[in-house]
Structure formats: C-alpha cells, structure tokens
Amino acid sequence: MAAAERQRWVRDDLAYILPMGVFLLFTQAGVTWPILYSASYVAKTVLTAVLLVWLWPKFTPIRWKGWYLGAALGVAGVVQWVVMQHWLERHFVIFRPDPDRIFDPTRHFASSAARWAFIGVRLAGATLLVPVMEELFWRDFAWRTIAAPNDFKLAKVGERDWRAFVIVPLIFAAVHANWCLTATVWAFIIGGLLLWTRSLGACIVMHAVTNLLLGLYVLRYHEWALW
C-alpha cells in the first residue's frame, strides 16, 4: 500500500497509538502469563517494528540536533536509574519486585543458543526499537496533545508547556510498575532535554544509550529485576 493510501485511512493520532498499544498489550500478556514472557517479547518486538515501518510517513520528521547531549544524558540516566532503584528497593517494600515475576533467561532456556537468541532480541528491542516507539509516543504525540488538545499537530515538538512537562512523566511512570518513581525522575530529565534542544532525535539517543547500558549492566551482574 502506498504512503498516500496509508495517510488517507489511518488517523494521525492512531498512527502513534497503535504501536504503543500493541507493545503494551503483549507486555501485559507476558506479565499475566509468565510462561509466555519470552514469546510475547519477541512478538511485540516484531509487530511493533512492522507497525513503525508501515506508519512511518505519518510521524513527525525527526531532527537529530543535540544528539551528543542526548548521549551524555543517556549515560547519566542509567546511573540515576540503577542507583535510585537500588536505594528505593532497599528502603521501601513497595518498590521491590515480585521474585516470581522476574524473568531470568539463564534459567528459562535449556539451550544456550535459544537463551542468547532471546537476549539478542531483548537487547536490540530495548536499544533500537523502544527508544523510537516511546519517544514518538511520549515526547512527540503525548506532549503535543497536552499542549494542543484539539489538534496535537498545532503544537511544535518540544513546545514549552508546563502541563506537558509535568503530566507526561507521570503517565510514563504509570506503565513502569515498581520502577515508577525512578522512571518519573528519568522522564523529567529527558523532558528537560526536549525543552532545551526541541529535538526528538536527541531524546531517542538518550533513551537508546540508557537502555543499552542498562541492558549491558543487567547482563554483567545478572540483575534481571532491572530488565
């Protein structure tokens, strides 16, 4: 189907909502039925990638201004995430993960080939797919929708709006379970980056660097609760 045909029958807002909706649906399936966690992760990675490619003409063109600042904040972001989450888990029971819901691929897969194949998909999804999908949804669509409720396209990327700056991190945190407070602080940092650079690309780079380094940290220390 040509890009012009896609633009006629897919509403602009649905183009942003569909990939996020599919991703969250399969995430919930993996949480509800832990035995399906690995299959649901692979499925949501593939389906979300297909949707992003298919709907790409509908999205805001990405500017990469300030990408180097995004990279630096991505490093700071993983330090903030790991240190803060560890502190919260030590001091508050509510932030401690349910041991029965922690997915440890070293125990789940009998075959080392299957285990490393899944880890490869998991790391690639977190580093290459999730930053694009989430930044398009949170820092592009959600932010602009709050700034211009009648038509998000009337607001610019990174438009200065205190409501968007506060509300987006709070909603972002709501989908991050026991990481909610850590995610709120991280989201305020990336929100500041967006306001400073007005660059979606800088936010994608920050998100990607944080996720990559967090994944490598988890693999190095086997702290699967952080993943």
MOCORNOR-V262281 format. One record per helix or strand. SS is the DSSP state (H for helix, E for strand). FROM is the first residue (numbers start at 1). TO is the last residue. If there is no record, write none. Layout:
BEGIN
{{SS & FROM & TO} {SS & FROM & TO}}
END
This chain:
BEGIN
{{H & 3 & 9} {H & 12 & 32} {H & 34 & 58} {H & 67 & 91} {H & 93 & 95} {H & 99 & 101} {H & 105 & 108} {H & 112 & 147} {H & 152 & 154} {H & 162 & 174} {H & 177 & 197} {H & 200 & 221} {H & 224 & 226}}
END
